[in-house]
């Protein structure tokens, strides 16, 4: 019994020492990019099997008021919104209200070439329609209140870049169309549909459709960096990025999101699998995007990842299904990208937590 207790104590000591070393490694990785305690910062989190093993905040949530960043700060997540839009589409398919192989023309009869563009093409960035973020006229509407239909009309008559299914080319317009389809098929506003069918079911109490006017507790304020210092972010109307990039969340809510997906609290297993399947182009060539997630690998290990960038904010999340390991970083300055930091943390955490 005495030997057993000594062995147990030794294991605990080694485990605590290893954990402390992991924390130190992660801190060092983050500080390579987020080193200014008086500037904008970020929040980083690592979870293993749904449990948080690392969570820290760096820098300021509000420079003007000298407010330190905290783990529960709310950030705009930019294009990480796309995974919520994709799952919303799959929820509607599971309800029998649409099919991902339906042509866009079934729901929008006047959409140009809508007979050849399917919902699947929109989800996988293979539609060929013009990405509105690359249009010079975007500045004319960036601060206007746009209905989903008006946003679709803004780009729908632009010349296509390629035939549907011919190539993969990351495209925000496709996800704006998907948001519009969600509203037409469900009869609800996009933000209400996401709130009811995803945020509430996952227990994401601190996630929202973005607003600069609404009072949002623990909001992190967004910044740009200029040659003479930091400035407040450029104002846009969130009806413009809409379903392609207008959600807000916290790192802990994003863990809840992945836990809910894994437990099929939001979507059944059959439809969830569709989001994480690699698809092929018309030529038969595979590409590394499912529905709302990039599907890649780290040293032969499959991962799901997606980042986001919107004025004043950047985000990145990496999930390793085989280890149920999730790493996310949210930044409140588009001068500090968490992308490489999060990937590096994932590699370190993968190796250390396996041990």
Residue pairs with C-beta under 8 A, 6 or more apart in sequence:
18 352
18 355
19 53
21 352
22 53
22 54
22 348
22 349
22 352
22 353
23 54
25 348
25 352
26 44
26 46
26 54
26 56
26 345
26 348
26 349
27 56
29 341
29 344
29 345
29 348
30 42
30 44
30 56
30 58
30 329
30 341
30 345
31 58
32 341
33 336
33 337
33 338
33 340
33 341
34 41
34 42
34 58
34 59
34 331
34 336
34 341
36 59
37 58
37 59
37 60
38 59
38 60
38 63
39 59
39 60
39 63
39 223
39 230
39 333
40 59
40 60
40 63
40 222
40 223
40 230
40 331
40 332
40 333
40 335
40 336
41 57
41 58
41 59
41 60
41 61
41 69
41 331
41 332
41 333
41 336
42 57
42 58
42 59
42 69
42 329
42 330
42 331
42 332
42 336
42 338
43 55
43 56
43 57
43 58
43 69
43 70
43 71
43 73
43 75
43 220
43 250
43 251
43 329
43 330
44 54
44 55
44 56
44 58
44 251
44 327
44 328
44 329
44 330
44 338
44 341
44 342
44 345
45 52
45 54
45 55
45 71
45 251
45 252
45 254
45 255
45 326
45 327
45 328
45 329
46 52
46 53
46 54
46 55
46 325
46 326
46 327
46 345
46 349
47 53
47 255
47 258
47 325
47 326
48 323
48 324
48 325
48 349
48 353
49 324
50 255
50 258
50 259
50 262
50 324
52 252
52 255
53 349
53 353
54 349
55 71
55 251
55 252
56 71
57 68
57 69
57 70
57 71
57 73
58 69
59 68
59 69
59 332
60 66
60 67
60 68
60 69
61 67
61 68
61 69
61 70
61 73
61 218
61 219
61 220
61 221
61 332
62 220
62 221
63 221
63 223
63 230
64 221
69 220
69 332
70 218
71 250
71 251
71 252
72 206
72 218
72 250
72 252
73 218
73 219
73 220
73 250
73 330
73 332
74 206
74 207
74 208
74 216
74 217
74 218
74 219
74 220
74 248
74 249
74 250
75 220
75 248
75 249
75 250
75 313
75 315
75 330
75 331
75 332
76 210
76 222
76 246
76 247
76 248
76 308
76 310
76 312
76 313
76 315
77 245
77 247
77 248
77 249
77 254
77 308
77 313
77 315
77 330
78 241
78 245
78 307
78 308
78 309
78 310
78 313
78 314
78 315
79 172
79 244
79 245
79 306
79 307
79 308
79 309
79 310
80 247
80 249
80 254
80 306
80 307
80 308
80 315
80 317
81 175
81 241
81 243
81 244
81 245
81 246
81 247
81 308
82 175
82 243
82 244
82 245
82 292
82 306
83 275
83 292
83 293
83 306
84 194
84 198
84 247
84 257
84 292
85 175
85 178
85 179
85 182
85 190
85 194
85 243
85 244
85 292
86 123
86 178
86 275
86 290
86 291
86 292
86 293
87 198
87 261
87 266
87 267
87 272
87 275
87 291
87 292
88 178
88 182
88 190
88 193
88 194
88 197
88 198
89 98
89 100
89 119
89 123
89 178
89 181
89 182
89 291
90 100
90 267
90 271
90 272
90 274
90 275
90 291
91 197
91 198
91 266
91 267
91 271
92 98
92 182
92 185
92 186
93 99
93 100
93 271
94 267
94 268
94 271
97 185
97 186
98 107
98 119
98 181
98 185
99 119
100 118
100 119
100 120
100 123
100 274
101 118
101 119
101 120
102 118
102 119
103 114
103 115
103 116
103 117
103 118
104 111
104 114
104 117
104 118
104 119
104 122
104 177
104 181
105 111
105 114
105 115
105 117
107 181
107 184
107 185
108 114
108 152
108 177
108 180
108 181
108 184
111 117
111 152
111 156
111 177
112 156
112 157
113 160
113 164
116 163
116 164
117 127
117 128
117 129
117 164
118 164
119 178
119 181
120 126
120 279
121 127
121 128
121 164
121 165
121 174
122 174
122 175
122 177
122 178
123 174
123 178
123 291
123 292
124 168
124 279
124 287
124 289
124 290
124 291
125 168
125 169
125 170
125 171
125 174
125 289
126 164
126 165
126 166
126 167
126 168
126 169
126 279
126 281
126 287
127 164
127 171
127 173
127 174
128 160
128 161
128 162
128 163
128 164
128 166
128 167
128 169
129 155
129 156
129 158
129 160
129 161
129 171
129 173
129 174
129 177
130 155
130 158
130 159
130 160
130 161
130 173
131 155
131 169
131 170
131 171
131 172
131 173
132 138
132 151
132 154
132 155
132 172
132 173
132 176
133 172
135 154
135 155
135 158
137 154
138 240
141 154
141 237
141 240
142 236
142 237
142 240
143 235
143 236
143 237
144 237
144 239
144 240
145 237
145 239
146 154
146 237
146 239
146 240
146 242
147 239
148 176
148 179
148 180
148 183
148 190
148 239
148 242
148 243
149 180
151 176
151 180
151 239
151 240
151 242
152 176
152 177
152 180
155 173
155 176
161 169
162 169
163 282
165 281
165 282
166 281
166 282
166 283
167 281
168 281
168 287
168 289
172 241
172 244
172 245
173 244
174 244
175 242
175 243
175 244
175 245
176 241
176 242
176 243
176 244
178 243
179 190
179 242
179 243
179 244
180 243
182 188
182 190
182 193
182 243
183 189
183 190
183 193
186 193
188 196
190 209
190 242
190 243
191 209
194 209
194 247
195 209
197 266
198 204
198 257
198 260
198 266
199 205
199 207
201 260
201 265
201 266
202 253
202 256
202 257
202 259
202 260
202 265
202 266
203 256
203 260
204 249
204 253
204 256
204 257
205 253
206 217
206 218
206 249
206 250
206 252
206 253
207 247
207 248
207 249
207 250
207 253
208 214
208 216
208 247
208 248
208 249
209 238
209 246
209 247
209 248
210 238
210 246
210 247
210 248
211 238
212 235
212 238
216 248
218 250
220 313
220 330
220 332
221 232
221 233
221 312
221 332
222 232
222 233
222 311
222 312
222 313
222 332
222 333
222 334
223 230
223 231
223 232
223 233
223 312
223 332
223 333
223 334
223 335
224 230
224 231
224 232
224 233
224 234
224 311
224 312
224 333
224 334
224 335
225 231
225 333
225 335
230 333
232 312
233 311
233 312
233 313
233 334
234 311
234 312
235 311
236 310
236 311
238 246
239 246
241 310
245 308
245 310
249 257
250 330
251 328
251 329
251 330
254 317
254 326
254 328
255 326
255 328
258 319
258 326
260 266
261 267
261 272
262 324
264 272
274 290
274 291
275 290
275 291
275 292
275 293
276 290
276 293
276 295
276 304
276 321
277 290
278 286
278 287
278 288
278 289
278 290
278 295
279 286
279 287
279 289
279 290
280 286
280 287
281 287
288 294
288 295
288 296
289 295
290 304
292 306
293 304
293 305
293 306
294 304
294 305
294 306
295 302
295 303
295 304
296 302
296 303
296 305
297 303
298 320
298 343
298 346
298 347
298 350
299 347
301 320
301 322
301 323
301 350
302 320
302 321
302 322
303 318
303 319
303 320
303 321
303 346
304 318
304 319
304 321
305 316
305 317
305 318
305 319
305 343
306 316
306 317
307 314
307 315
307 316
307 317
307 337
307 338
307 339
308 314
308 315
308 316
309 315
309 334
309 337
310 334
311 334
312 332
312 333
312 334
313 330
313 331
313 332
313 333
313 334
314 330
314 331
314 333
314 334
314 336
314 337
314 338
314 339
315 328
315 329
315 330
315 331
315 338
316 328
316 329
316 337
316 338
316 339
316 341
316 342
316 343
317 326
317 327
317 328
317 329
317 342
318 326
318 327
318 328
318 342
318 343
318 346
319 325
319 326
319 327
320 326
320 346
320 350
323 350
323 353
323 354
325 346
325 349
325 350
325 353
327 342
327 345
327 346
327 349
328 342
329 338
329 339
329 341
329 342
329 345
330 338
331 337
331 338
